[in-house]
């Protein structure tokens, strides 16, 4: 049984799709409802779902993250993807909040130092944006490069994460929680 939710943020609205209690899709802010359903259909074959309320815990966590009140997430994720994409996404989950890593460095961590472009393609295919932090991946020279939500959103997300103050309500940081809720990867 699938359910979908809509979150609001300073950057626009976005959508998420759950299978039970597990997030399968999470779009970037600014995604249209039509774009969300197209992605749900293409990636998972889902054409309808039960709506979630605005007070659903996953919706709240995403909104808190996008307003700087949360650094990590406590919900389970299971993104649809190829074995290589899922390997890249596992590495992305190790990038600490507020830091950036190059595509080449991700490729090296995977043991495939010449696969920086393939890492970029896996980032573009990331169906659970924000939680799997593709926005923290930058060019070899530190420049902001491709991002599904546009470079302006990527810059805003990185600035949000580099604030020095601690979020006022946090919850579990993915790294501190040992990714126990990320068994789908």
Order of alpha helices (4+ residues) and beta strands (2+ residues): beta-beta-beta-alpha-beta-alpha-beta-alpha-beta-alpha-alpha-beta-alpha
